Amino acid sequence: MAKREERGEMTVREAGRRGGETTKRTHGHEFYVQIGHKGGQKVRELIERGKEQQRE
């Protein structure tokens, strides 16, 4: 792991963690509330479409 840090490389996990921290710092808690709400709406729409297709 030390060699990775010496070369300036990072794992996907580390990149995701750092990106998440930056997003949290720049956008705040409300941003996550909004995108969670949008995701929930999308899921409901997809479920409804699936049900309609089954009825046909």
PDBQT receptor file of N, H, CA, C and O in Angstrom, charges set to zero:
ATOM      1  N   MET A   1       0.817  -1.191   0.000  1.00  0.00    +0.000 N 
ATOM      2  CA  MET A   1       0.000   0.000   0.000  1.00  0.00    +0.000 C 
ATOM      3  C   MET A   1       0.863   1.259   0.000  1.00  0.00    +0.000 C 
ATOM      4  O   MET A   1       0.488   2.268  -0.595  1.00  0.00    +0.000 OA
ATOM      5  N   ALA A   2       1.997   1.204   0.652  1.00  0.00    +0.000 N 
ATOM      6  H   ALA A   2       2.303   0.384   1.136  1.00  0.00    +0.000 HD
ATOM      7  CA  ALA A   2       2.868   2.373   0.714  1.00  0.00    +0.000 C 
ATOM      8  C   ALA A   2       3.366   2.760  -0.674  1.00  0.00    +0.000 C 
ATOM      9  O   ALA A   2       3.473   3.944  -0.991  1.00  0.00    +0.000 OA
ATOM     10  N   LYS A   3       3.669   1.760  -1.501  1.00  0.00    +0.000 N 
ATOM     11  H   LYS A   3       3.582   0.798  -1.243  1.00  0.00    +0.000 HD
ATOM     12  CA  LYS A   3       4.134   2.062  -2.852  1.00  0.00    +0.000 C 
ATOM     13  C   LYS A   3       3.073   2.807  -3.643  1.00  0.00    +0.000 C 
ATOM     14  O   LYS A   3       3.386   3.725  -4.401  1.00  0.00    +0.000 OA
ATOM     15  N   ARG A   4       1.828   2.415  -3.469  1.00  0.00    +0.000 N 
ATOM     16  H   ARG A   4       1.573   1.669  -2.853  1.00  0.00    +0.000 HD
ATOM     17  CA  ARG A   4       0.717   3.070  -4.164  1.00  0.00    +0.000 C 
ATOM     18  C   ARG A   4       0.669   4.548  -3.800  1.00  0.00    +0.000 C 
ATOM     19  O   ARG A   4       0.528   5.410  -4.667  1.00  0.00    +0.000 OA
ATOM     20  N   GLU A   5       0.786   4.829  -2.507  1.00  0.00    +0.000 N 
ATOM     21  H   GLU A   5       0.900   4.129  -1.803  1.00  0.00    +0.000 HD
ATOM     22  CA  GLU A   5       0.727   6.221  -2.045  1.00  0.00    +0.000 C 
ATOM     23  C   GLU A   5       1.922   7.019  -2.545  1.00  0.00    +0.000 C 
ATOM     24  O   GLU A   5       1.793   8.203  -2.857  1.00  0.00    +0.000 OA
ATOM     25  N   GLU A   6       3.097   6.371  -2.626  1.00  0.00    +0.000 N 
ATOM     26  H   GLU A   6       3.202   5.409  -2.373  1.00  0.00    +0.000 HD
ATOM     27  CA  GLU A   6       4.289   7.053  -3.110  1.00  0.00    +0.000 C 
ATOM     28  C   GLU A   6       4.128   7.473  -4.569  1.00  0.00    +0.000 C 
ATOM     29  O   GLU A   6       4.629   8.521  -4.975  1.00  0.00    +0.000 OA
ATOM     30  N   ARG A   7       3.433   6.659  -5.351  1.00  0.00    +0.000 N 
ATOM     31  H   ARG A   7       3.026   5.807  -5.021  1.00  0.00    +0.000 HD
ATOM     32  CA  ARG A   7       3.239   6.949  -6.775  1.00  0.00    +0.000 C 
ATOM     33  C   ARG A   7       2.047   7.860  -7.011  1.00  0.00    +0.000 C 
ATOM     34  O   ARG A   7       1.825   8.302  -8.138  1.00  0.00    +0.000 OA
ATOM     35  N   GLY A   8       1.278   8.150  -5.973  1.00  0.00    +0.000 N 
ATOM     36  H   GLY A   8       1.458   7.791  -5.057  1.00  0.00    +0.000 HD
ATOM     37  CA  GLY A   8       0.128   9.023  -6.135  1.00  0.00    +0.000 C 
ATOM     38  C   GLY A   8      -1.113   8.293  -6.612  1.00  0.00    +0.000 C 
ATOM     39  O   GLY A   8      -2.097   8.941  -6.968  1.00  0.00    +0.000 OA
ATOM     40  N   GLU A   9      -1.102   6.968  -6.632  1.00  0.00    +0.000 N 
ATOM     41  H   GLU A   9      -0.303   6.442  -6.342  1.00  0.00    +0.000 HD
ATOM     42  CA  GLU A   9      -2.262   6.200  -7.058  1.00  0.00    +0.000 C 
ATOM     43  C   GLU A   9      -3.159   5.931  -5.862  1.00  0.00    +0.000 C 
ATOM     44  O   GLU A   9      -2.714   5.969  -4.715  1.00  0.00    +0.000 OA
ATOM     45  N   MET A  10      -4.413   5.660  -6.141  1.00  0.00    +0.000 N 
ATOM     46  H   MET A  10      -4.774   5.628  -7.073  1.00  0.00    +0.000 HD
ATOM     47  CA  MET A  10      -5.334   5.297  -5.075  1.00  0.00    +0.000 C 
ATOM     48  C   MET A  10      -6.269   4.211  -5.562  1.00  0.00    +0.000 C 
ATOM     49  O   MET A  10      -6.450   4.014  -6.763  1.00  0.00    +0.000 OA
ATOM     50  N   THR A  11      -6.858   3.513  -4.612  1.00  0.00    +0.000 N 
ATOM     51  H   THR A  11      -6.711   3.673  -3.636  1.00  0.00    +0.000 HD
ATOM     52  CA  THR A  11      -7.799   2.459  -4.957  1.00  0.00    +0.000 C 
ATOM     53  C   THR A  11      -9.130   3.087  -5.351  1.00  0.00    +0.000 C 
ATOM     54  O   THR A  11      -9.374   4.268  -5.103  1.00  0.00    +0.000 OA
ATOM     55  N   VAL A  12      -9.981   2.282  -5.964  1.00  0.00    +0.000 N 
ATOM     56  H   VAL A  12      -9.783   1.322  -6.165  1.00  0.00    +0.000 HD
ATOM     57  CA  VAL A  12     -11.319   2.749  -6.318  1.00  0.00    +0.000 C 
ATOM     58  C   VAL A  12     -12.076   3.119  -5.047  1.00  0.00    +0.000 C 
ATOM     59  O   VAL A  12     -12.818   4.101  -5.012  1.00  0.00    +0.000 OA
ATOM     60  N   ARG A  13     -11.877   2.320  -4.014  1.00  0.00    +0.000 N 
ATOM     61  H   ARG A  13     -11.274   1.523  -4.043  1.00  0.00    +0.000 HD
ATOM     62  CA  ARG A  13     -12.540   2.584  -2.736  1.00  0.00    +0.000 C 
ATOM     63  C   ARG A  13     -12.127   3.947  -2.171  1.00  0.00    +0.000 C 
ATOM     64  O   ARG A  13     -12.971   4.727  -1.731  1.00  0.00    +0.000 OA
ATOM     65  N   GLU A  14     -10.828   4.220  -2.188  1.00  0.00    +0.000 N 
ATOM     66  H   GLU A  14     -10.142   3.586  -2.546  1.00  0.00    +0.000 HD
ATOM     67  CA  GLU A  14     -10.320   5.496  -1.678  1.00  0.00    +0.000 C 
ATOM     68  C   GLU A  14     -10.837   6.659  -2.525  1.00  0.00    +0.000 C 
ATOM     69  O   GLU A  14     -11.212   7.698  -1.983  1.00  0.00    +0.000 OA
ATOM     70  N   ALA A  15     -10.859   6.494  -3.844  1.00  0.00    +0.000 N 
ATOM     71  H   ALA A  15     -10.554   5.650  -4.285  1.00  0.00    +0.000 HD
ATOM     72  CA  ALA A  15     -11.359   7.551  -4.724  1.00  0.00    +0.000 C 
ATOM     73  C   ALA A  15     -12.829   7.835  -4.432  1.00  0.00    +0.000 C 
ATOM     74  O   ALA A  15     -13.241   8.995  -4.393  1.00  0.00    +0.000 OA
ATOM     75  N   GLY A  16     -13.619   6.786  -4.228  1.00  0.00    +0.000 N 
ATOM     76  H   GLY A  16     -13.284   5.845  -4.261  1.00  0.00    +0.000 HD
ATOM     77  CA  GLY A  16     -15.034   6.957  -3.906  1.00  0.00    +0.000 C 
ATOM     78  C   GLY A  16     -15.235   7.656  -2.582  1.00  0.00    +0.000 C 
ATOM     79  O   GLY A  16     -16.099   8.525  -2.456  1.00  0.00    +0.000 OA
ATOM     80  N   ARG A  17     -14.444   7.283  -1.594  1.00  0.00    +0.000 N 
ATOM     81  H   ARG A  17     -13.742   6.578  -1.696  1.00  0.00    +0.000 HD
ATOM     82  CA  ARG A  17     -14.538   7.905  -0.272  1.00  0.00    +0.000 C 
ATOM     83  C   ARG A  17     -14.189   9.385  -0.354  1.00  0.00    +0.000 C 
ATOM     84  O   ARG A  17     -14.891  10.225   0.209  1.00  0.00    +0.000 OA
ATOM     85  N   ARG A  18     -13.118   9.698  -1.045  1.00  0.00    +0.000 N 
ATOM     86  H   ARG A  18     -12.548   9.015  -1.502  1.00  0.00    +0.000 HD
ATOM     87  CA  ARG A  18     -12.704  11.100  -1.159  1.00  0.00    +0.000 C 
ATOM     88  C   ARG A  18     -13.728  11.920  -1.952  1.00  0.00    +0.000 C 
ATOM     89  O   ARG A  18     -14.012  13.069  -1.613  1.00  0.00    +0.000 OA
ATOM     90  N   GLY A  19     -14.276  11.315  -3.009  1.00  0.00    +0.000 N 
ATOM     91  H   GLY A  19     -14.045  10.382  -3.285  1.00  0.00    +0.000 HD
ATOM     92  CA  GLY A  19     -15.299  12.000  -3.797  1.00  0.00    +0.000 C 
ATOM     93  C   GLY A  19     -16.554  12.253  -2.984  1.00  0.00    +0.000 C 
ATOM     94  O   GLY A  19     -17.164  13.318  -3.078  1.00  0.00    +0.000 OA
ATOM     95  N   GLY A  20     -16.940  11.258  -2.176  1.00  0.00    +0.000 N 
ATOM     96  H   GLY A  20     -16.445  10.393  -2.100  1.00  0.00    +0.000 HD
ATOM     97  CA  GLY A  20     -18.105  11.409  -1.317  1.00  0.00    +0.000 C 
ATOM     98  C   GLY A  20     -17.911  12.498  -0.277  1.00  0.00    +0.000 C 
ATOM     99  O   GLY A  20     -18.828  13.268   0.006  1.00  0.00    +0.000 OA
ATOM    100  N   GLU A  21     -16.722  12.559   0.286  1.00  0.00    +0.000 N 
ATOM    101  H   GLU A  21     -15.977  11.933   0.055  1.00  0.00    +0.000 HD
ATOM    102  CA  GLU A  21     -16.428  13.598   1.278  1.00  0.00    +0.000 C 
ATOM    103  C   GLU A  21     -16.482  14.983   0.638  1.00  0.00    +0.000 C 
ATOM    104  O   GLU A  21     -17.000  15.928   1.232  1.00  0.00    +0.000 OA
ATOM    105  N   THR A  22     -15.949  15.095  -0.567  1.00  0.00    +0.000 N 
ATOM    106  H   THR A  22     -15.528  14.327  -1.050  1.00  0.00    +0.000 HD
ATOM    107  CA  THR A  22     -15.962  16.386  -1.271  1.00  0.00    +0.000 C 
ATOM    108  C   THR A  22     -17.390  16.801  -1.596  1.00  0.00    +0.000 C 
ATOM    109  O   THR A  22     -17.754  17.964  -1.423  1.00  0.00    +0.000 OA
ATOM    110  N   THR A  23     -18.203  15.854  -2.068  1.00  0.00    +0.000 N 
ATOM    111  H   THR A  23     -17.907  14.909  -2.209  1.00  0.00    +0.000 HD
ATOM    112  CA  THR A  23     -19.603  16.145  -2.386  1.00  0.00    +0.000 C 
ATOM    113  C   THR A  23     -20.340  16.583  -1.127  1.00  0.00    +0.000 C 
ATOM    114  O   THR A  23     -21.105  17.547  -1.153  1.00  0.00    +0.000 OA
ATOM    115  N   LYS A  24     -20.113  15.884  -0.042  1.00  0.00    +0.000 N 
ATOM    116  H   LYS A  24     -19.492  15.101  -0.020  1.00  0.00    +0.000 HD
ATOM    117  CA  LYS A  24     -20.755  16.224   1.226  1.00  0.00    +0.000 C 
ATOM    118  C   LYS A  24     -20.376  17.643   1.654  1.00  0.00    +0.000 C 
ATOM    119  O   LYS A  24     -21.225  18.415   2.101  1.00  0.00    +0.000 OA
ATOM    120  N   ARG A  25     -19.104  17.969   1.513  1.00  0.00    +0.000 N 
ATOM    121  H   ARG A  25     -18.415  17.342   1.151  1.00  0.00    +0.000 HD
ATOM    122  CA  ARG A  25     -18.627  19.284   1.931  1.00  0.00    +0.000 C 
ATOM    123  C   ARG A  25     -19.176  20.403   1.030  1.00  0.00    +0.000 C 
ATOM    124  O   ARG A  25     -19.506  21.483   1.520  1.00  0.00    +0.000 OA
ATOM    125  N   THR A  26     -19.275  20.149  -0.280  1.00  0.00    +0.000 N 
ATOM    126  H   THR A  26     -19.007  19.271  -0.678  1.00  0.00    +0.000 HD
ATOM    127  CA  THR A  26     -19.703  21.206  -1.202  1.00  0.00    +0.000 C 
ATOM    128  C   THR A  26     -21.220  21.339  -1.309  1.00  0.00    +0.000 C 
ATOM    129  O   THR A  26     -21.731  22.445  -1.490  1.00  0.00    +0.000 OA
ATOM    130  N   HIS A  27     -21.950  20.217  -1.200  1.00  0.00    +0.000 N 
ATOM    131  H   HIS A  27     -21.535  19.319  -1.053  1.00  0.00    +0.000 HD
ATOM    132  CA  HIS A  27     -23.399  20.251  -1.405  1.00  0.00    +0.000 C 
ATOM    133  C   HIS A  27     -24.211  20.138  -0.129  1.00  0.00    +0.000 C 
ATOM    134  O   HIS A  27     -25.337  20.632  -0.071  1.00  0.00    +0.000 OA
ATOM    135  N   GLY A  28     -23.668  19.501   0.890  1.00  0.00    +0.000 N 
ATOM    136  H   GLY A  28     -22.753  19.100   0.843  1.00  0.00    +0.000 HD
ATOM    137  CA  GLY A  28     -24.361  19.388   2.164  1.00  0.00    +0.000 C 
ATOM    138  C   GLY A  28     -25.394  18.274   2.220  1.00  0.00    +0.000 C 
ATOM    139  O   GLY A  28     -25.636  17.571   1.239  1.00  0.00    +0.000 OA
ATOM    140  N   HIS A  29     -25.991  18.134   3.389  1.00  0.00    +0.000 N 
ATOM    141  H   HIS A  29     -25.795  18.705   4.186  1.00  0.00    +0.000 HD
ATOM    142  CA  HIS A  29     -26.958  17.074   3.678  1.00  0.00    +0.000 C 
ATOM    143  C   HIS A  29     -28.186  17.156   2.778  1.00  0.00    +0.000 C 
ATOM    144  O   HIS A  29     -28.680  16.126   2.319  1.00  0.00    +0.000 OA
ATOM    145  N   GLU A  30     -28.679  18.339   2.523  1.00  0.00    +0.000 N 
ATOM    146  H   GLU A  30     -28.278  19.176   2.896  1.00  0.00    +0.000 HD
ATOM    147  CA  GLU A  30     -29.905  18.518   1.737  1.00  0.00    +0.000 C 
ATOM    148  C   GLU A  30     -29.771  17.915   0.336  1.00  0.00    +0.000 C 
ATOM    149  O   GLU A  30     -30.750  17.413  -0.215  1.00  0.00    +0.000 OA
ATOM    150  N   PHE A  31     -28.587  17.959  -0.234  1.00  0.00    +0.000 N 
ATOM    151  H   PHE A  31     -27.791  18.367   0.214  1.00  0.00    +0.000 HD
ATOM    152  CA  PHE A  31     -28.333  17.379  -1.552  1.00  0.00    +0.000 C 
ATOM    153  C   PHE A  31     -28.660  15.888  -1.546  1.00  0.00    +0.000 C 
ATOM    154  O   PHE A  31     -29.317  15.388  -2.459  1.00  0.00    +0.000 OA
ATOM    155  N   TYR A  32     -28.200  15.180  -0.513  1.00  0.00    +0.000 N 
ATOM    156  H   TYR A  32     -27.667  15.587   0.229  1.00  0.00    +0.000 HD
ATOM    157  CA  TYR A  32     -28.452  13.741  -0.423  1.00  0.00    +0.000 C 
ATOM    158  C   TYR A  32     -29.933  13.454  -0.208  1.00  0.00    +0.000 C 
ATOM    159  O   TYR A  32     -30.445  12.451  -0.704  1.00  0.00    +0.000 OA
ATOM    160  N   VAL A  33     -30.616  14.309   0.513  1.00  0.00    +0.000 N 
ATOM    161  H   VAL A  33     -30.199  15.124   0.916  1.00  0.00    +0.000 HD
ATOM    162  CA  VAL A  33     -32.058  14.155   0.714  1.00  0.00    +0.000 C 
ATOM    163  C   VAL A  33     -32.770  14.274  -0.636  1.00  0.00    +0.000 C 
ATOM    164  O   VAL A  33     -33.654  13.476  -0.948  1.00  0.00    +0.000 OA
ATOM    165  N   GLN A  34     -32.383  15.266  -1.431  1.00  0.00    +0.000 N 
ATOM    166  H   GLN A  34     -31.665  15.914  -1.178  1.00  0.00    +0.000 HD
ATOM    167  CA  GLN A  34     -33.019  15.485  -2.731  1.00  0.00    +0.000 C 
ATOM    168  C   GLN A  34     -32.772  14.334  -3.689  1.00  0.00    +0.000 C 
ATOM    169  O   GLN A  34     -33.705  13.865  -4.340  1.00  0.00    +0.000 OA
ATOM    170  N   ILE A  35     -31.521  13.866  -3.789  1.00  0.00    +0.000 N 
ATOM    171  H   ILE A  35     -30.763  14.248  -3.260  1.00  0.00    +0.000 HD
ATOM    172  CA  ILE A  35     -31.255  12.790  -4.748  1.00  0.00    +0.000 C 
ATOM    173  C   ILE A  35     -31.884  11.483  -4.279  1.00  0.00    +0.000 C 
ATOM    174  O   ILE A  35     -32.263  10.651  -5.104  1.00  0.00    +0.000 OA
ATOM    175  N   GLY A  36     -31.998  11.291  -2.972  1.00  0.00    +0.000 N 
ATOM    176  H   GLY A  36     -31.690  11.966  -2.302  1.00  0.00    +0.000 HD
ATOM    177  CA  GLY A  36     -32.688  10.102  -2.463  1.00  0.00    +0.000 C 
ATOM    178  C   GLY A  36     -34.158  10.125  -2.820  1.00  0.00    +0.000 C 
ATOM    179  O   GLY A  36     -34.738   9.097  -3.169  1.00  0.00    +0.000 OA
ATOM    180  N   HIS A  37     -34.762  11.304  -2.732  1.00  0.00    +0.000 N 
ATOM    181  H   HIS A  37     -34.290  12.139  -2.449  1.00  0.00    +0.000 HD
ATOM    182  CA  HIS A  37     -36.172  11.455  -3.083  1.00  0.00    +0.000 C 
ATOM    183  C   HIS A  37     -36.383  11.179  -4.572  1.00  0.00    +0.000 C 
ATOM    184  O   HIS A  37     -37.330  10.494  -4.957  1.00  0.00    +0.000 OA
ATOM    185  N   LYS A  38     -35.493  11.719  -5.400  1.00  0.00    +0.000 N 
ATOM    186  H   LYS A  38     -34.723  12.276  -5.087  1.00  0.00    +0.000 HD
ATOM    187  CA  LYS A  38     -35.595  11.495  -6.852  1.00  0.00    +0.000 C 
ATOM    188  C   LYS A  38     -35.446  10.017  -7.182  1.00  0.00    +0.000 C 
ATOM    189  O   LYS A  38     -36.152   9.494  -8.043  1.00  0.00    +0.000 OA
ATOM    190  N   GLY A  39     -34.526   9.343  -6.497  1.00  0.00    +0.000 N 
ATOM    191  H   GLY A  39     -33.952   9.767  -5.796  1.00  0.00    +0.000 HD
ATOM    192  CA  GLY A  39     -34.337   7.914  -6.729  1.00  0.00    +0.000 C 
ATOM    193  C   GLY A  39     -35.574   7.123  -6.346  1.00  0.00    +0.000 C 
ATOM    194  O   GLY A  39     -35.951   6.180  -7.042  1.00  0.00    +0.000 OA
ATOM    195  N   GLY A  40     -36.207   7.501  -5.245  1.00  0.00    +0.000 N 
ATOM    196  H   GLY A  40     -35.900   8.267  -4.680  1.00  0.00    +0.000 HD
ATOM    197  CA  GLY A  40     -37.434   6.830  -4.816  1.00  0.00    +0.000 C 
ATOM    198  C   GLY A  40     -38.557   7.015  -5.813  1.00  0.00    +0.000 C 
ATOM    199  O   GLY A  40     -39.324   6.087  -6.073  1.00  0.00    +0.000 OA
ATOM    200  N   GLN A  41     -38.658   8.216  -6.376  1.00  0.00    +0.000 N 
ATOM    201  H   GLN A  41     -38.036   8.969  -6.164  1.00  0.00    +0.000 HD
ATOM    202  CA  GLN A  41     -39.685   8.477  -7.387  1.00  0.00    +0.000 C 
ATOM    203  C   GLN A  41     -39.451   7.605  -8.615  1.00  0.00    +0.000 C 
ATOM    204  O   GLN A  41     -40.395   7.046  -9.173  1.00  0.00    +0.000 OA
ATOM    205  N   LYS A  42     -38.205   7.490  -9.032  1.00  0.00    +0.000 N 
ATOM    206  H   LYS A  42     -37.438   7.945  -8.579  1.00  0.00    +0.000 HD
ATOM    207  CA  LYS A  42     -37.860   6.703 -10.216  1.00  0.00    +0.000 C 
ATOM    208  C   LYS A  42     -38.223   5.234 -10.003  1.00  0.00    +0.000 C 
ATOM    209  O   LYS A  42     -38.752   4.582 -10.903  1.00  0.00    +0.000 OA
ATOM    210  N   VAL A  43     -37.937   4.721  -8.814  1.00  0.00    +0.000 N 
ATOM    211  H   VAL A  43     -37.507   5.251  -8.082  1.00  0.00    +0.000 HD
ATOM    212  CA  VAL A  43     -38.268   3.329  -8.510  1.00  0.00    +0.000 C 
ATOM    213  C   VAL A  43     -39.771   3.117  -8.578  1.00  0.00    +0.000 C 
ATOM    214  O   VAL A  43     -40.228   2.125  -9.147  1.00  0.00    +0.000 OA
ATOM    215  N   ARG A  44     -40.544   4.032  -8.007  1.00  0.00    +0.000 N 
ATOM    216  H   ARG A  44     -40.173   4.837  -7.546  1.00  0.00    +0.000 HD
ATOM    217  CA  ARG A  44     -42.006   3.906  -8.052  1.00  0.00    +0.000 C 
ATOM    218  C   ARG A  44     -42.512   3.905  -9.484  1.00  0.00    +0.000 C 
ATOM    219  O   ARG A  44     -43.404   3.130  -9.828  1.00  0.00    +0.000 OA
ATOM    220  N   GLU A  45     -41.946   4.775 -10.328  1.00  0.00    +0.000 N 
ATOM    221  H   GLU A  45     -41.221   5.405 -10.049  1.00  0.00    +0.000 HD
ATOM    222  CA  GLU A  45     -42.347   4.829 -11.739  1.00  0.00    +0.000 C 
ATOM    223  C   GLU A  45     -42.039   3.503 -12.446  1.00  0.00    +0.000 C 
ATOM    224  O   GLU A  45     -42.860   2.999 -13.213  1.00  0.00    +0.000 OA
ATOM    225  N   LEU A  46     -40.867   2.950 -12.185  1.00  0.00    +0.000 N 
ATOM    226  H   LEU A  46     -40.201   3.359 -11.562  1.00  0.00    +0.000 HD
ATOM    227  CA  LEU A  46     -40.489   1.684 -12.826  1.00  0.00    +0.000 C 
ATOM    228  C   LEU A  46     -41.397   0.546 -12.368  1.00  0.00    +0.000 C 
ATOM    229  O   LEU A  46     -41.775  -0.301 -13.178  1.00  0.00    +0.000 OA
ATOM    230  N   ILE A  47     -41.747   0.514 -11.110  1.00  0.00    +0.000 N 
ATOM    231  H   ILE A  47     -41.440   1.202 -10.452  1.00  0.00    +0.000 HD
ATOM    232  CA  ILE A  47     -42.650  -0.519 -10.594  1.00  0.00    +0.000 C 
ATOM    233  C   ILE A  47     -44.015  -0.390 -11.255  1.00  0.00    +0.000 C 
ATOM    234  O   ILE A  47     -44.612  -1.388 -11.658  1.00  0.00    +0.000 OA
ATOM    235  N   GLU A  48     -44.503   0.831 -11.364  1.00  0.00    +0.000 N 
ATOM    236  H   GLU A  48     -44.018   1.642 -11.037  1.00  0.00    +0.000 HD
ATOM    237  CA  GLU A  48     -45.810   1.062 -11.994  1.00  0.00    +0.000 C 
ATOM    238  C   GLU A  48     -45.792   0.614 -13.445  1.00  0.00    +0.000 C 
ATOM    239  O   GLU A  48     -46.743  -0.018 -13.906  1.00  0.00    +0.000 OA
ATOM    240  N   ARG A  49     -44.722   0.932 -14.177  1.00  0.00    +0.000 N 
ATOM    241  H   ARG A  49     -43.950   1.446 -13.802  1.00  0.00    +0.000 HD
ATOM    242  CA  ARG A  49     -44.625   0.507 -15.575  1.00  0.00    +0.000 C 
ATOM    243  C   ARG A  49     -44.612  -1.010 -15.695  1.00  0.00    +0.000 C 
ATOM    244  O   ARG A  49     -45.243  -1.575 -16.588  1.00  0.00    +0.000 OA
ATOM    245  N   GLY A  50     -43.882  -1.672 -14.783  1.00  0.00    +0.000 N 
ATOM    246  H   GLY A  50     -43.369  -1.213 -14.058  1.00  0.00    +0.000 HD
ATOM    247  CA  GLY A  50     -43.829  -3.126 -14.798  1.00  0.00    +0.000 C 
ATOM    248  C   GLY A  50     -45.201  -3.738 -14.560  1.00  0.00    +0.000 C 
ATOM    249  O   GLY A  50     -45.576  -4.716 -15.207  1.00  0.00    +0.000 OA
ATOM    250  N   LYS A  51     -45.940  -3.160 -13.637  1.00  0.00    +0.000 N 
ATOM    251  H   LYS A  51     -45.636  -2.365 -13.111  1.00  0.00    +0.000 HD
ATOM    252  CA  LYS A  51     -47.294  -3.660 -13.351  1.00  0.00    +0.000 C 
ATOM    253  C   LYS A  51     -48.208  -3.479 -14.553  1.00  0.00    +0.000 C 
ATOM    254  O   LYS A  51     -49.011  -4.359 -14.867  1.00  0.00    +0.000 OA
ATOM    255  N   GLU A  52     -48.087  -2.333 -15.230  1.00  0.00    +0.000 N 
ATOM    256  H   GLU A  52     -47.435  -1.619 -14.975  1.00  0.00    +0.000 HD
ATOM    257  CA  GLU A  52     -48.923  -2.074 -16.417  1.00  0.00    +0.000 C 
ATOM    258  C   GLU A  52     -48.621  -3.082 -17.522  1.00  0.00    +0.000 C 
ATOM    259  O   GLU A  52     -49.532  -3.559 -18.197  1.00  0.00    +0.000 OA
ATOM    260  N   GLN A  53     -47.353  -3.400 -17.702  1.00  0.00    +0.000 N 
ATOM    261  H   GLN A  53     -46.613  -3.012 -17.153  1.00  0.00    +0.000 HD
ATOM    262  CA  GLN A  53     -46.977  -4.364 -18.739  1.00  0.00    +0.000 C 
ATOM    263  C   GLN A  53     -47.496  -5.758 -18.420  1.00  0.00    +0.000 C 
ATOM    264  O   GLN A  53     -47.856  -6.508 -19.328  1.00  0.00    +0.000 OA
ATOM    265  N   GLN A  54     -47.538  -6.111 -17.148  1.00  0.00    +0.000 N 
ATOM    266  H   GLN A  54     -47.246  -5.502 -16.411  1.00  0.00    +0.000 HD
ATOM    267  CA  GLN A  54     -48.060  -7.422 -16.763  1.00  0.00    +0.000 C 
ATOM    268  C   GLN A  54     -49.557  -7.511 -17.036  1.00  0.00    +0.000 C 
ATOM    269  O   GLN A  54     -50.063  -8.579 -17.381  1.00  0.00    +0.000 OA
ATOM    270  N   ARG A  55     -50.260  -6.406 -16.885  1.00  0.00    +0.000 N 
ATOM    271  H   ARG A  55     -49.848  -5.538 -16.605  1.00  0.00    +0.000 HD
ATOM    272  CA  ARG A  55     -51.710  -6.380 -17.117  1.00  0.00    +0.000 C 
ATOM    273  C   ARG A  55     -52.047  -6.585 -18.588  1.00  0.00    +0.000 C 
ATOM    274  O   ARG A  55     -53.106  -7.119 -18.916  1.00  0.00    +0.000 OA
ATOM    275  N   GLU A  56     -51.158  -6.166 -19.466  1.00  0.00    +0.000 N 
ATOM    276  H   GLU A  56     -50.297  -5.732 -19.200  1.00  0.00    +0.000 HD
ATOM    277  CA  GLU A  56     -51.419  -6.223 -20.918  1.00  0.00    +0.000 C 
ATOM    278  C   GLU A  56     -51.303  -7.581 -21.484  1.00  0.00    +0.000 C 
ATOM    279  O   GLU A  56     -51.497  -7.768 -22.685  1.00  0.00    +0.000 OA
TER     280      GLU A  56
